[in-house]
């Protein structure tokens, strides 16, 4: 097995599925924040703030996962393994 094949296997079998799962998790967290904000708050300021914070963390998580996906793609292109 060559180094290119090893890096391609690591990328395809480990990194991409992990990034996908974490992106889905961040999306679920964001959606949970929306549900908490819209449905669960019922005018309670504390719950509104909590919903906003959950949505913010979901957006931050999605941003990190998109960035990680881009970095993995750039490394693959640079090494010519993808």
Phi and psi in radians as a Rosetta constraint file:
Dihedral C 1 N 2 CA 2 C 2 CIRCULARHARMONIC -1.515 0.35
Dihedral N 2 CA 2 C 2 N 3 CIRCULARHARMONIC 2.950 0.35
Dihedral C 2 N 3 CA 3 C 3 CIRCULARHARMONIC -1.110 0.35
Dihedral N 3 CA 3 C 3 N 4 CIRCULARHARMONIC -0.685 0.35
Dihedral C 3 N 4 CA 4 C 4 CIRCULARHARMONIC -1.071 0.35
Dihedral N 4 CA 4 C 4 N 5 CIRCULARHARMONIC -0.748 0.35
Dihedral C 4 N 5 CA 5 C 5 CIRCULARHARMONIC -1.157 0.35
Dihedral N 5 CA 5 C 5 N 6 CIRCULARHARMONIC -0.699 0.35
Dihedral C 5 N 6 CA 6 C 6 CIRCULARHARMONIC -1.091 0.35
Dihedral N 6 CA 6 C 6 N 7 CIRCULARHARMONIC -0.831 0.35
Dihedral C 6 N 7 CA 7 C 7 CIRCULARHARMONIC -1.117 0.35
Dihedral N 7 CA 7 C 7 N 8 CIRCULARHARMONIC -0.674 0.35
Dihedral C 7 N 8 CA 8 C 8 CIRCULARHARMONIC -1.134 0.35
Dihedral N 8 CA 8 C 8 N 9 CIRCULARHARMONIC -0.731 0.35
Dihedral C 8 N 9 CA 9 C 9 CIRCULARHARMONIC -1.102 0.35
Dihedral N 9 CA 9 C 9 N 10 CIRCULARHARMONIC -0.752 0.35
Dihedral C 9 N 10 CA 10 C 10 CIRCULARHARMONIC -1.079 0.35
Dihedral N 10 CA 10 C 10 N 11 CIRCULARHARMONIC -0.781 0.35
Dihedral C 10 N 11 CA 11 C 11 CIRCULARHARMONIC -1.127 0.35
Dihedral N 11 CA 11 C 11 N 12 CIRCULARHARMONIC -0.858 0.35
Dihedral C 11 N 12 CA 12 C 12 CIRCULARHARMONIC -1.276 0.35
Dihedral N 12 CA 12 C 12 N 13 CIRCULARHARMONIC -0.613 0.35
Dihedral C 12 N 13 CA 13 C 13 CIRCULARHARMONIC -1.737 0.35
Dihedral N 13 CA 13 C 13 N 14 CIRCULARHARMONIC -0.324 0.35
Dihedral C 13 N 14 CA 14 C 14 CIRCULARHARMONIC -2.076 0.35
Dihedral N 14 CA 14 C 14 N 15 CIRCULARHARMONIC -1.037 0.35
Dihedral C 14 N 15 CA 15 C 15 CIRCULARHARMONIC -1.158 0.35
Dihedral N 15 CA 15 C 15 N 16 CIRCULARHARMONIC -0.860 0.35
Dihedral C 15 N 16 CA 16 C 16 CIRCULARHARMONIC -1.097 0.35
Dihedral N 16 CA 16 C 16 N 17 CIRCULARHARMONIC -0.794 0.35
Dihedral C 16 N 17 CA 17 C 17 CIRCULARHARMONIC -1.107 0.35
Dihedral N 17 CA 17 C 17 N 18 CIRCULARHARMONIC -0.661 0.35
Dihedral C 17 N 18 CA 18 C 18 CIRCULARHARMONIC -1.133 0.35
Dihedral N 18 CA 18 C 18 N 19 CIRCULARHARMONIC -0.778 0.35
Dihedral C 18 N 19 CA 19 C 19 CIRCULARHARMONIC -1.099 0.35
Dihedral N 19 CA 19 C 19 N 20 CIRCULARHARMONIC -0.736 0.35
Dihedral C 19 N 20 CA 20 C 20 CIRCULARHARMONIC -1.066 0.35
Dihedral N 20 CA 20 C 20 N 21 CIRCULARHARMONIC -0.787 0.35
Dihedral C 20 N 21 CA 21 C 21 CIRCULARHARMONIC -1.117 0.35
Dihedral N 21 CA 21 C 21 N 22 CIRCULARHARMONIC -0.746 0.35
Dihedral C 21 N 22 CA 22 C 22 CIRCULARHARMONIC -1.180 0.35
Dihedral N 22 CA 22 C 22 N 23 CIRCULARHARMONIC -0.617 0.35
Dihedral C 22 N 23 CA 23 C 23 CIRCULARHARMONIC -1.146 0.35
Dihedral N 23 CA 23 C 23 N 24 CIRCULARHARMONIC -0.724 0.35
Dihedral C 23 N 24 CA 24 C 24 CIRCULARHARMONIC -1.101 0.35
Dihedral N 24 CA 24 C 24 N 25 CIRCULARHARMONIC -0.726 0.35
Dihedral C 24 N 25 CA 25 C 25 CIRCULARHARMONIC -1.086 0.35
Dihedral N 25 CA 25 C 25 N 26 CIRCULARHARMONIC -0.758 0.35
Dihedral C 25 N 26 CA 26 C 26 CIRCULARHARMONIC -1.104 0.35
Dihedral N 26 CA 26 C 26 N 27 CIRCULARHARMONIC -0.659 0.35
Dihedral C 26 N 27 CA 27 C 27 CIRCULARHARMONIC -1.153 0.35
Dihedral N 27 CA 27 C 27 N 28 CIRCULARHARMONIC -0.723 0.35
Dihedral C 27 N 28 CA 28 C 28 CIRCULARHARMONIC -1.112 0.35
Dihedral N 28 CA 28 C 28 N 29 CIRCULARHARMONIC -0.704 0.35
Dihedral C 28 N 29 CA 29 C 29 CIRCULARHARMONIC -1.092 0.35
Dihedral N 29 CA 29 C 29 N 30 CIRCULARHARMONIC -0.756 0.35
Dihedral C 29 N 30 CA 30 C 30 CIRCULARHARMONIC -1.068 0.35
Dihedral N 30 CA 30 C 30 N 31 CIRCULARHARMONIC -0.799 0.35
Dihedral C 30 N 31 CA 31 C 31 CIRCULARHARMONIC -1.115 0.35
Dihedral N 31 CA 31 C 31 N 32 CIRCULARHARMONIC -0.643 0.35
Dihedral C 31 N 32 CA 32 C 32 CIRCULARHARMONIC -1.092 0.35
Dihedral N 32 CA 32 C 32 N 33 CIRCULARHARMONIC -0.670 0.35
Dihedral C 32 N 33 CA 33 C 33 CIRCULARHARMONIC -1.104 0.35
Dihedral N 33 CA 33 C 33 N 34 CIRCULARHARMONIC -0.715 0.35
Dihedral C 33 N 34 CA 34 C 34 CIRCULARHARMONIC -1.100 0.35
Dihedral N 34 CA 34 C 34 N 35 CIRCULARHARMONIC -0.789 0.35
Dihedral C 34 N 35 CA 35 C 35 CIRCULARHARMONIC -1.086 0.35
Dihedral N 35 CA 35 C 35 N 36 CIRCULARHARMONIC -0.758 0.35
Dihedral C 35 N 36 CA 36 C 36 CIRCULARHARMONIC -1.098 0.35
Dihedral N 36 CA 36 C 36 N 37 CIRCULARHARMONIC -0.669 0.35
Dihedral C 36 N 37 CA 37 C 37 CIRCULARHARMONIC -1.256 0.35
Dihedral N 37 CA 37 C 37 N 38 CIRCULARHARMONIC -0.831 0.35
Dihedral C 37 N 38 CA 38 C 38 CIRCULARHARMONIC -1.422 0.35
Dihedral N 38 CA 38 C 38 N 39 CIRCULARHARMONIC -0.893 0.35
Dihedral C 38 N 39 CA 39 C 39 CIRCULARHARMONIC -1.603 0.35
Dihedral N 39 CA 39 C 39 N 40 CIRCULARHARMONIC -0.789 0.35
Dihedral C 39 N 40 CA 40 C 40 CIRCULARHARMONIC -1.358 0.35
Dihedral N 40 CA 40 C 40 N 41 CIRCULARHARMONIC -0.353 0.35
Dihedral C 40 N 41 CA 41 C 41 CIRCULARHARMONIC -1.311 0.35
Dihedral N 41 CA 41 C 41 N 42 CIRCULARHARMONIC -0.821 0.35
Dihedral C 41 N 42 CA 42 C 42 CIRCULARHARMONIC 0.877 0.35
Dihedral N 42 CA 42 C 42 N 43 CIRCULARHARMONIC 0.704 0.35
Dihedral C 42 N 43 CA 43 C 43 CIRCULARHARMONIC 1.548 0.35
Dihedral N 43 CA 43 C 43 N 44 CIRCULARHARMONIC -0.089 0.35
Dihedral C 43 N 44 CA 44 C 44 CIRCULARHARMONIC -1.331 0.35
Dihedral N 44 CA 44 C 44 N 45 CIRCULARHARMONIC 2.071 0.35
Dihedral C 44 N 45 CA 45 C 45 CIRCULARHARMONIC -1.078 0.35
Dihedral N 45 CA 45 C 45 N 46 CIRCULARHARMONIC -0.643 0.35
Dihedral C 45 N 46 CA 46 C 46 CIRCULARHARMONIC -1.127 0.35
Dihedral N 46 CA 46 C 46 N 47 CIRCULARHARMONIC -0.756 0.35
Dihedral C 46 N 47 CA 47 C 47 CIRCULARHARMONIC -1.241 0.35
Dihedral N 47 CA 47 C 47 N 48 CIRCULARHARMONIC -0.561 0.35
Dihedral C 47 N 48 CA 48 C 48 CIRCULARHARMONIC -1.084 0.35
Dihedral N 48 CA 48 C 48 N 49 CIRCULARHARMONIC -0.799 0.35
Dihedral C 48 N 49 CA 49 C 49 CIRCULARHARMONIC -1.115 0.35
Dihedral N 49 CA 49 C 49 N 50 CIRCULARHARMONIC -0.705 0.35
Dihedral C 49 N 50 CA 50 C 50 CIRCULARHARMONIC -1.103 0.35
Dihedral N 50 CA 50 C 50 N 51 CIRCULARHARMONIC -0.730 0.35
Dihedral C 50 N 51 CA 51 C 51 CIRCULARHARMONIC -1.087 0.35
Dihedral N 51 CA 51 C 51 N 52 CIRCULARHARMONIC -0.706 0.35
Dihedral C 51 N 52 CA 52 C 52 CIRCULARHARMONIC -1.091 0.35
Dihedral N 52 CA 52 C 52 N 53 CIRCULARHARMONIC -0.747 0.35
Dihedral C 52 N 53 CA 53 C 53 CIRCULARHARMONIC -1.129 0.35
Dihedral N 53 CA 53 C 53 N 54 CIRCULARHARMONIC -0.712 0.35
Dihedral C 53 N 54 CA 54 C 54 CIRCULARHARMONIC -1.123 0.35
Dihedral N 54 CA 54 C 54 N 55 CIRCULARHARMONIC -0.740 0.35
Dihedral C 54 N 55 CA 55 C 55 CIRCULARHARMONIC -1.090 0.35
Dihedral N 55 CA 55 C 55 N 56 CIRCULARHARMONIC -0.722 0.35
Dihedral C 55 N 56 CA 56 C 56 CIRCULARHARMONIC -1.073 0.35
Dihedral N 56 CA 56 C 56 N 57 CIRCULARHARMONIC -0.771 0.35
Dihedral C 56 N 57 CA 57 C 57 CIRCULARHARMONIC -1.155 0.35
Dihedral N 57 CA 57 C 57 N 58 CIRCULARHARMONIC -0.598 0.35
Dihedral C 57 N 58 CA 58 C 58 CIRCULARHARMONIC -1.125 0.35
Dihedral N 58 CA 58 C 58 N 59 CIRCULARHARMONIC -0.751 0.35
Dihedral C 58 N 59 CA 59 C 59 CIRCULARHARMONIC -1.134 0.35
Dihedral N 59 CA 59 C 59 N 60 CIRCULARHARMONIC -0.722 0.35
Dihedral C 59 N 60 CA 60 C 60 CIRCULARHARMONIC -1.081 0.35
Dihedral N 60 CA 60 C 60 N 61 CIRCULARHARMONIC -0.760 0.35
Dihedral C 60 N 61 CA 61 C 61 CIRCULARHARMONIC -1.083 0.35
Dihedral N 61 CA 61 C 61 N 62 CIRCULARHARMONIC -0.763 0.35
Dihedral C 61 N 62 CA 62 C 62 CIRCULARHARMONIC -1.127 0.35
Dihedral N 62 CA 62 C 62 N 63 CIRCULARHARMONIC -0.670 0.35
Dihedral C 62 N 63 CA 63 C 63 CIRCULARHARMONIC -1.103 0.35
Dihedral N 63 CA 63 C 63 N 64 CIRCULARHARMONIC -0.739 0.35
Dihedral C 63 N 64 CA 64 C 64 CIRCULARHARMONIC -1.122 0.35
Dihedral N 64 CA 64 C 64 N 65 CIRCULARHARMONIC -0.724 0.35
Dihedral C 64 N 65 CA 65 C 65 CIRCULARHARMONIC -1.192 0.35
Dihedral N 65 CA 65 C 65 N 66 CIRCULARHARMONIC -0.671 0.35
Dihedral C 65 N 66 CA 66 C 66 CIRCULARHARMONIC -1.142 0.35
Dihedral N 66 CA 66 C 66 N 67 CIRCULARHARMONIC -0.688 0.35
Dihedral C 66 N 67 CA 67 C 67 CIRCULARHARMONIC -1.124 0.35
Dihedral N 67 CA 67 C 67 N 68 CIRCULARHARMONIC -0.745 0.35
Dihedral C 67 N 68 CA 68 C 68 CIRCULARHARMONIC -1.097 0.35
Dihedral N 68 CA 68 C 68 N 69 CIRCULARHARMONIC -0.715 0.35
Dihedral C 68 N 69 CA 69 C 69 CIRCULARHARMONIC -1.056 0.35
Dihedral N 69 CA 69 C 69 N 70 CIRCULARHARMONIC -0.748 0.35
Dihedral C 69 N 70 CA 70 C 70 CIRCULARHARMONIC -1.135 0.35
Dihedral N 70 CA 70 C 70 N 71 CIRCULARHARMONIC -0.713 0.35
Dihedral C 70 N 71 CA 71 C 71 CIRCULARHARMONIC -1.135 0.35
Dihedral N 71 CA 71 C 71 N 72 CIRCULARHARMONIC -0.761 0.35
Dihedral C 71 N 72 CA 72 C 72 CIRCULARHARMONIC -1.069 0.35
Dihedral N 72 CA 72 C 72 N 73 CIRCULARHARMONIC -0.733 0.35
Dihedral C 72 N 73 CA 73 C 73 CIRCULARHARMONIC -1.107 0.35
Dihedral N 73 CA 73 C 73 N 74 CIRCULARHARMONIC -0.722 0.35
Dihedral C 73 N 74 CA 74 C 74 CIRCULARHARMONIC -1.136 0.35
Dihedral N 74 CA 74 C 74 N 75 CIRCULARHARMONIC -0.726 0.35
Dihedral C 74 N 75 CA 75 C 75 CIRCULARHARMONIC -1.135 0.35
Dihedral N 75 CA 75 C 75 N 76 CIRCULARHARMONIC -0.721 0.35
Dihedral C 75 N 76 CA 76 C 76 CIRCULARHARMONIC -1.083 0.35
Dihedral N 76 CA 76 C 76 N 77 CIRCULARHARMONIC -0.776 0.35
Dihedral C 76 N 77 CA 77 C 77 CIRCULARHARMONIC -1.131 0.35
Dihedral N 77 CA 77 C 77 N 78 CIRCULARHARMONIC -0.722 0.35
Dihedral C 77 N 78 CA 78 C 78 CIRCULARHARMONIC -1.107 0.35
Dihedral N 78 CA 78 C 78 N 79 CIRCULARHARMONIC -0.743 0.35
Dihedral C 78 N 79 CA 79 C 79 CIRCULARHARMONIC -1.469 0.35
Dihedral N 79 CA 79 C 79 N 80 CIRCULARHARMONIC -0.222 0.35
Dihedral C 79 N 80 CA 80 C 80 CIRCULARHARMONIC 1.200 0.35
Dihedral N 80 CA 80 C 80 N 81 CIRCULARHARMONIC 0.582 0.35
Dihedral C 80 N 81 CA 81 C 81 CIRCULARHARMONIC -1.766 0.35
Dihedral N 81 CA 81 C 81 N 82 CIRCULARHARMONIC -0.217 0.35
